[in-house]
Amino acid sequence: MQERQALGGRLLTVPFKVCAAIVLIGLFFLGKRFIFGIGSVTNLNDGYPWGIWIAYDVVVGTALACAGYSIALIVYVFNKGEYSPLVRPALMTSMFGYTLAGVSVIFDIGRYWQGYNIFLPWLSNLHSVMFEVALCIGTYILVLWMEFAPTILEKFKADELKARLNRVIFVFIALGVLLPTMHQSSLGTMMLMAGHKLSPLWWSGFLPLLFLITAVVIGYAAVIFESLVSSIAFKRPLEMHLLSKISAFMPWMLGLYLVVRIEDVNLRGYLPLALDGGLLGNLFLLENLLFLVALLILAYPNNRQSPQLLFIASCAMLLGGSMYRFNTYIVGFDPGTGWRYFPSVPELFITFGIIAAEVMVYLWFVKTLPVLPRLTKA
């Protein structure tokens, strides 16, 4: 197995300081939220009981954090060990994304001091899909930290403890594949309950399948994006020999998604809504156009050898998948009776603070822990 190394270097760089400033602003508004209540910083209302904190931080954020899940599928399930250099960075991205998504749920709970009730068996509603999502995500966060624990133990040279953990790590790897499959599809199942309140351009009996496919697609795109950006930012060699190979999986996933997505709307007779020139129709066309652009780029093997084209394709997949999930939970949802929602400035800054905190922790981890592959001297 390829050795890993800490990147080293100065931590207090300009990007780190900018992120720290954003985090401080977010913490200010977060303190106001916890002291004066959720209504003091959000535009949430009875028609829209959840907003950007759920739609982005959880629904979109956990998909962006599916990098570890996607890589685990090909490394452990399909036994493609050649992709192992991508495992630790992808796992770390997933760990940060899911942990912060779990934390952000506490921000969204009105009586946040009772959040622990989710994990009390005698208060569990076993018939609730929301309970299944909360339990799976909470458990998966623990699994991700256990999977990443050998990296931390390696840093502190706790070889004996690392060896003991490695003997049972297969259990956590198995759970790491099972749990995202369950809760990512269930995030789609939750919006089945919206019924007529969700635009027929997004409401579908295929919501669980579409959410699972987008989780895999966004996860692979996040791996490609993170690898390219970190290689350029940290002046490391591009991992094109690996990225071009995993990109070969994507045209099939994108093709499956587009066929199911568009044909489902067509068979239900709602495709004219996508062509009426309205906001919802234009957003429907845009999110699918982004997936189509990525498909056309990645369908040609020569394009998969180009870092520039891979970067464009990964951005298209990230934006297209994020738009689909955001539109399903917020834009395409209409509770009726005149309710409207747009996130407030404090809501946005709290979300920006969560993203900035993830960037800061990422920089700290890669510079202090053996995450990235060790560079070999020519």
N, C-alpha and C positions, 0 to 999 in steps of 0.2 A: 504494500500500500504506500502511496506517495506521502512523503513527510510534509508536515505543515509548519508554518512559521508565523510569528507575530510580525506585523508590518513595521512596527516601531515608528519613530518620528515624533514631531511636535504635535500635541493634541489641541492646544488652543490656537487653531488656525482661524482665518476669517469666516469660513462657512460654519465652524463650530460656534463662534461667538454670535453670529447672526441667528443661528438656531436657538442659542441660549436666550437671546433677547425675545424671540417669539414665544418661547416657553414661559418666560416670566410674565409676559402680557396675558397668556392663556391662564396661568396660575392665578393672576389677579381676578379675572372674571370667574374662574372656577371657585375661588374663595367666596365671591359674592353669591354664586349659585348655592353653595352649601350653607351659607349663613342666612340668606334672605329667601331661599326657595328657587325652584326651577323657573317659575314665572318671571323672576327678576332679570334673567339673562336670555330667555328664549322667546320665540314667537309661536310656540306650541299652543294648541287649543283643543277643544273637545272633538273637533273634526279631524285634526292631525295630531294624535297623541304621541307620535314619534316623528322626528325630523332628520336633520343631517347627521346627528350623532349615531342614529341607528342606520340610516341609509348609507352613509359613507363609512363611518368608523367600524361598523360591524358587517353590513351586507357587502359593501365593496371592499373594505379593508381586509376581511378574512379571505376574500378571493385573491387579493394582491399578495396575501401571506400564504397562498397555496403553493409557493415555490418548492418547499420541502416535500409536500404531498406529491407534487408532480414528478419530482426527481426520484422520490422513493418508489414510485410506480415502476420506473424503468430500471432502477438499480437493483431493487430487492424483489419486486414481483416478476419482472422480465429478465432478471439476472444479467443486467448489462453493467458489469463492474467497471467498464472503461469510463463511465461517467462519474465515478466516485469523487474526483476532484471538485465536482460541483455540489456535493452533498452538504458539506459544512456551511458554506455561504448561504445556500438555499434554506437549510435548516435554521440558521440564525435569523434570516429574514422572516421565516414563518413564526419563529418564537417571538420576535418583537411584535409582529403584526397582530398575532392572536392575543398576546398578553395585553397590548394596549387596547385592542377591541374589547377584551373582557373588562378592563378597567373603565373604559368609556361607557359600558352598560350601567355601571354604578352612577355615572353622572345623570343618566336618563331616568333612573328610578326615582319617583317622587319621594318615597320614604326609604331613602338609601340605607338608613341604619338598620333596615330589616331585610337587606339583600341576602343575608346568610340563610334565610328561610328556604331559598331555592334548593339548598343541599340537605335539608332536614327531611328524611324519608316520610315521616308521619304527616308532613304538609305537602307532599308531592302529588301533583295531578298527573297521573300516568296516561291520561287520555289527551293531554295537551301537547300539540306539536311545538309550541313555544317552550315548554318545559324540556322537551327532548333536545331542542337546539341549545338551550342554556346549559343543560347537563353535559352534552357532548363537547361544547366549546370549552367549558370549564375543565373537563377531564383532559381534553386535547392539549390545553395549555400546560398542564402538569406533565403530560407525555412528552411534549416538545422540550421542556426543561430537562427531563430525564435523558432524552436522546442527546441533548447538547452537553450534558454533565461531563462526559469523558474529555471534552475539549477543555473545560475548566480544571478538571483534575490533572490533565496533562500539563497545564500551565504551572500548577503548584507541585508537580512531580509526585502526586499521590498515586504511584504506580500500582500498589496493592489494591487500593480501593477501586481504581479504574479497572483492574483485571476482574475483580468481583462483579462490578457493574456490567462489564462486557459479556459475562457469562449469561446474563438474563436480559440483555438489551434487545434480544429478538422479540420479547414480549411487547416492549414499547414500540418497536418498529411495526409489528403487526397491528397494534392499536392505532399507530400513526397513519396507517393506510385505511383502516376501517372507519374511524371516527369522522374524518372529513367527508368521506363518501356519504355518511349518514346525515350530518348536519348541513352540508352544502345543498343537498337535494331538499332537505326539510326547509331551508330558507325559501325555496320556491313554493313548497307546500303551504307555507304560512299565508302567502298571498292568494292561494285558491279560496281562502275564506272571505276575501274581499268581494267576490262575486261581481255584481253589476257595477260596483263602485270603482273597479279597475277597468280601464279602457280595454276593449276587446283586442286591440293591437298587442296587448301584453298579457291579458288574462288568457290562460290556456291550460288544458289538462296535462300538457307537456311541461309545465313550469318546473317540476322537480328535475326532469331530465335536462332541460335547458340550463338550469342553474348549476347542475353538476358538470355539464360540458363546459360552461363558461369558467367554472372554477379551475378545471384542468387547463384550458386555453390560457387564462390569465396567469396561472401558475407558471407555465412554460415561458410565457412572454416575460414574466418578472425575472426568471432565471437569466434569460438572454439579456434583458435590459441591465440587470445588476452586474452581470459579468462584463459587459462592454463598458459601462460607465466606470466601474471600479478599476478596470484595466487601464483606461485612459487617465482617470483622476490620480491613480497611484503609480502611473508609469510602469505598468507591468505588461508582459506579452499578452496579446489577445488569445483567447482560448477557442479559436475558430475551428480547430479540428473536432472539438466537442460540440460547439454551438451549431455548426452546420449539420451535424448528425441528428441532434435532438430536434432540429427544425424540420427534419423530414417527416416527423410525426404530425406536424401541425396542419398541413393541407387536408389530411383526412378528417381531423377533428373539426376544422373550420367548414369543410364541405358538409359534414353531417349536421352541424349546427344550422347552417344556412338552409339546407333542404327542409329540416324539421321546422325551423322558425317560419320561413316564408310559406311553405306548403300548408302548414297548420292554419295560418291566417287566411290563406286563399280558400281552403276547403270549407272554412266556417263562413265564408262570404264577406269578410271584412277587409279584403285587400284594397277596395276603392277608398277606404278611409286613409290609407297611406298615400294616396295620390290626390287628396282634396286640397292640398296647399296649406293646410292648417299646421299649427305648432306640433301637435302630436304626430301627425303624418310625416312631417319633415324630420322629426327626431327619430322616428322609426326607420326612415330611409337612411339617415346619417349613420346610425349605429350599425346597420347591416352593410352599408357601403364601406365602413372601416374594416369590417371582417372580410369583405370581398377584396379590398386592396391588399390586405395581408395574405389572403389566399392566392391572389394572382402573383404576388412577389415570390412566395415560398413554393409555389407549384413547379418552378423551374430550378433544377439543381444548381446551375451556375449562379443564380441569385443568392443561394444560401452560402456561397463562399465570400460574399461581399459584406464586410462589417457595416457599411452604410445602409445597404438594403435590409440587412437583418435588424438594424436599429429602427428603421422606419416601420418594418413589419411588426416588431415588438411593441412600438408605440401605438400602432393602429389597433393591435389586439387588446392592449391595456385600456385604451380609450373606448373602443367598441364594447368590450365586456363591462367596463365600469358604467358606461351610459345605459346599457341594457338593464343592469341591476338598479341603478339610480332611478331610471324611468319607471321601472316596475313598482318601486316602493314609494316614490314621491310624485314625479311628474304625471304619470299615467293614472294616478289615484285621485278620485274626486268623491269626497264623502257627501256632496250635495249640500243643500240648504245654505249655500252661500259661503261656506268655509273656505278660507284661503290661507296659504302658508308660504313664507319665504324666510330663510334663516336670518336671524339678527346678527349684528356685528359681533357681539360677545360669543354667540354660538360658533361663528366662523373662526374667531380667534382661538377658541378652545380646541377646535378641530385642527387648526394650523399648528397649535402648540403640541398636540399629540403627534402629528407628523414630524415636527421639528425634533421632538424628544426621541423619536425612533431613529432619525438621522444621527443625532448626537451619540446615542448608545451604540449604533452601528460603527461609527468612527472609533469610539473607545474600544469596542471589542476587537475589531480587526487590527488595531494598533497594539493591543496588549495581549491578545490571546492567539494561539496557533490555529487560525481559521483558514487562511489562504494557503494554497500549495507553495512549498518551498521552491524558490527559484534555483535552477541549476546553472552553474557557471559553464560558459561555452568552452 
